[in-house]
């Protein structure tokens, strides 16, 4: 071995990872990560901006979703898989 990167052997698992990564990258559209153009076009919101700037912040909108107007709390249960299976 001469010490060059192309002289070393590659494992099968690493080769499959590399191939999957290249296949996934080639399937993406070319302009997907062009953030500057997306910000200029107004597709992305600026940090700190509101999702609906015409509506007041923090005020419920019962006319848009009346079934959600009476929700006071949302409870999320997070458990490990085995504990979750035994509990429920």
C-alpha positions as YAML, in Angstrom:
chain: A
units: angstrom
residues:
- id: 1
  name: UNK
  ca: [0.00, 0.00, 0.00]
- id: 2
  name: UNK
  ca: [1.21, 3.46, -0.83]
- id: 3
  name: UNK
  ca: [-1.05, 5.35, 1.56]
- id: 4
  name: UNK
  ca: [-3.28, 6.95, -1.05]
- id: 5
  name: UNK
  ca: [-7.01, 7.06, -0.25]
- id: 6
  name: UNK
  ca: [-7.91, 5.12, -3.41]
- id: 7
  name: UNK
  ca: [-5.56, 2.27, -2.41]
- id: 8
  name: UNK
  ca: [-7.47, 1.29, 0.71]
- id: 9
  name: UNK
  ca: [-10.27, -1.26, 0.67]
- id: 10
  name: UNK
  ca: [-13.85, -0.20, 1.26]
- id: 11
  name: UNK
  ca: [-16.24, -2.31, 3.29]
- id: 12
  name: UNK
  ca: [-19.51, -3.50, 1.78]
- id: 13
  name: UNK
  ca: [-21.58, -1.58, 4.33]
- id: 14
  name: UNK
  ca: [-19.74, 1.68, 3.59]
- id: 15
  name: UNK
  ca: [-20.17, 1.12, -0.14]
- id: 16
  name: UNK
  ca: [-23.93, 0.60, 0.28]
- id: 17
  name: UNK
  ca: [-24.23, 3.73, 2.44]
- id: 18
  name: UNK
  ca: [-22.38, 5.76, -0.16]
- id: 19
  name: UNK
  ca: [-24.55, 4.41, -2.97]
- id: 20
  name: UNK
  ca: [-27.77, 5.10, -1.04]
- id: 21
  name: UNK
  ca: [-26.61, 8.64, -0.27]
- id: 22
  name: UNK
  ca: [-25.76, 9.34, -3.90]
- id: 23
  name: UNK
  ca: [-29.09, 7.91, -5.07]
- id: 24
  name: UNK
  ca: [-31.02, 10.04, -2.59]
- id: 25
  name: UNK
  ca: [-29.06, 13.18, -3.52]
- id: 26
  name: UNK
  ca: [-29.63, 12.64, -7.23]
- id: 27
  name: UNK
  ca: [-33.39, 12.24, -6.65]
- id: 28
  name: UNK
  ca: [-33.68, 15.71, -5.06]
- id: 29
  name: UNK
  ca: [-34.51, 18.74, -7.21]
- id: 30
  name: UNK
  ca: [-31.56, 20.97, -8.03]
- id: 31
  name: UNK
  ca: [-32.89, 24.17, -6.41]
- id: 32
  name: UNK
  ca: [-34.06, 22.56, -3.19]
- id: 33
  name: UNK
  ca: [-31.38, 24.09, -0.99]
- id: 34
  name: UNK
  ca: [-31.30, 27.56, -2.54]
- id: 35
  name: UNK
  ca: [-32.37, 29.41, 0.61]
- id: 36
  name: UNK
  ca: [-31.53, 32.91, -0.65]
- id: 37
  name: UNK
  ca: [-33.82, 32.55, -3.65]
- id: 38
  name: UNK
  ca: [-36.60, 31.08, -1.50]
- id: 39
  name: UNK
  ca: [-36.36, 33.97, 0.96]
- id: 40
  name: UNK
  ca: [-36.43, 36.51, -1.87]
- id: 41
  name: UNK
  ca: [-39.48, 34.83, -3.41]
- id: 42
  name: UNK
  ca: [-41.32, 34.88, -0.08]
- id: 43
  name: UNK
  ca: [-41.59, 31.10, 0.17]
- id: 44
  name: UNK
  ca: [-39.72, 30.98, 3.49]
- id: 45
  name: UNK
  ca: [-40.66, 33.18, 6.43]
- id: 46
  name: UNK
  ca: [-38.10, 35.29, 8.26]
- id: 47
  name: UNK
  ca: [-37.24, 34.38, 11.88]
- id: 48
  name: UNK
  ca: [-39.73, 35.91, 14.28]
- id: 49
  name: UNK
  ca: [-42.45, 36.42, 11.68]
- id: 50
  name: UNK
  ca: [-46.03, 35.29, 12.25]
- id: 51
  name: UNK
  ca: [-47.62, 32.53, 10.17]
- id: 52
  name: UNK
  ca: [-50.70, 34.70, 9.58]
- id: 53
  name: UNK
  ca: [-49.59, 38.35, 9.84]
- id: 54
  name: UNK
  ca: [-53.14, 39.70, 9.36]
- id: 55
  name: UNK
  ca: [-54.42, 37.97, 12.51]
- id: 56
  name: UNK
  ca: [-53.61, 38.98, 16.09]
- id: 57
  name: UNK
  ca: [-51.04, 36.76, 17.80]
- id: 58
  name: UNK
  ca: [-52.29, 34.36, 20.48]
- id: 59
  name: UNK
  ca: [-55.99, 34.91, 19.85]
- id: 60
  name: UNK
  ca: [-58.02, 31.78, 18.99]
- id: 61
  name: UNK
  ca: [-59.88, 31.81, 15.70]
- id: 62
  name: UNK
  ca: [-63.16, 29.93, 16.37]
- id: 63
  name: UNK
  ca: [-64.58, 30.92, 12.99]
- id: 64
  name: UNK
  ca: [-61.86, 28.91, 11.20]
- id: 65
  name: UNK
  ca: [-61.93, 25.77, 13.39]
- id: 66
  name: UNK
  ca: [-64.85, 25.78, 15.84]
- id: 67
  name: UNK
  ca: [-64.10, 22.22, 17.02]
- id: 68
  name: UNK
  ca: [-60.69, 23.38, 18.30]
- id: 69
  name: UNK
  ca: [-61.99, 26.41, 20.21]
- id: 70
  name: UNK
  ca: [-62.75, 24.44, 23.42]
- id: 71
  name: UNK
  ca: [-59.32, 22.75, 23.76]
- id: 72
  name: UNK
  ca: [-57.56, 23.87, 26.93]
- id: 73
  name: UNK
  ca: [-54.73, 21.35, 27.27]
- id: 74
  name: UNK
  ca: [-52.78, 18.94, 25.10]
- id: 75
  name: UNK
  ca: [-51.14, 16.02, 26.89]
- id: 76
  name: UNK
  ca: [-48.35, 14.05, 25.23]
- id: 77
  name: UNK
  ca: [-47.36, 10.67, 26.69]
- id: 78
  name: UNK
  ca: [-43.82, 9.55, 25.92]
- id: 79
  name: UNK
  ca: [-42.62, 6.14, 27.10]
- id: 80
  name: UNK
  ca: [-40.18, 3.49, 26.06]
- id: 81
  name: UNK
  ca: [-41.53, 0.92, 23.64]
- id: 82
  name: UNK
  ca: [-41.81, -1.97, 26.12]
- id: 83
  name: UNK
  ca: [-43.47, 0.20, 28.78]
- id: 84
  name: UNK
  ca: [-45.86, 1.68, 26.23]
- id: 85
  name: UNK
  ca: [-46.95, -1.79, 25.07]
- id: 86
  name: UNK
  ca: [-47.59, -2.99, 28.62]
- id: 87
  name: UNK
  ca: [-49.42, 0.15, 29.70]
- id: 88
  name: UNK
  ca: [-51.81, 0.46, 26.78]
...
